[in-house]
Amino acid sequence: MVSRLRADLAQWHDAGARAGTTITERDGVSEISTAALVCLAILAGAFIGASLRRVLPSEHMSEQSRNIVNIAIGLIATLSAIVLGLLVASAKGAFDARNDEIKQSAARLVLLDRTLRQYGRETNDIRALLQELTQRRIDHTWDKAQPREHMRIVTEDATSSELIRERLWLLTPSNEAQRWLHARALTLTAEIEHGRWLLVEGDQSSIPRPFLVILASWIAVIFACLGLFAPRNPTVYGVLFICAVSVSTAVLMILEMDQPFEGFLQVPSTPLVSAVEEMRR
């Protein structure tokens, strides 16, 4: 019975792959490349400011001019700090939400497996398919060795869940306990599918690249003004470089948290791994 179900599942996978197999990559450049571009833009701003100092008339470098520029820099710096803080909070909130969804999904998978186990031996084939589905989700979501074939993975998950639900409908409860367990299994299956689609829909970047361009331009203007009035010595240049790297690192962390299943800062797969181990007991 299990082998026949696996054959049916393979046919569903092949059909889904032929219908919509495509390897999707995120639009634009990677997180590290984006952070490097931000760092270069900020340093370019400081370099332009230092270069303008050589060509501007002396009255433009007066104390009165410096005071006005400092006020303008303060205003832009305040706006940049607010926007950067909001981006960090938004990315952290999205990261925590994905982490909570993974934990809830793992809990529902374990509950579904235990419900099927209590139902009886006639659900062993469904439990085997549920284990395969969970393991495949772990491999596809956190496996760095393969490109993320987004459409195929979504199609496989959908068809696998539909096949499990079809097999649940074929069960014929013989007493009140099995009827309750059958209804509970169908409810958990629907909740698992709902949580999976939330993860799929939430696996898109919520930070528009033009927004980052505007933020980087603001910070570049700040560094241009700093380079315009800063003394020319290695200490100042070193501090400006460290500040540029710090800002670009903050942008990198925002982008990493905004994509919680990619890069070096990822939502842990431990809950789903533990769920698979629990199913195999």
Secondary structure, DSSP 4 states (H G I P E B T S, - for coil): -HHHHHHHHHHHHHHHHHHH------SSS-HHHHHHHHHHHHHHHHHHHHHHHHHS-GGGGSHHHHHHHHHHHHHHHHHHHHHHHHHHHHHHHHHHHHHHHHHHHHHHHHHHHHHHHHH-GGGHHHHHHHHHHHHHHHHHHH-TTS---HHHHHHHHHHHHHHHHHHHHT----SHHHHHHHHHHHHHHHHHHHHHHHHHHT-S--S-HHHHHHHHHHHHHHHHHHHHHS--SHHHHHHHHHHHHHHHHHHHHHHHHHSTTSSSS----HHHHHHHHHHT-
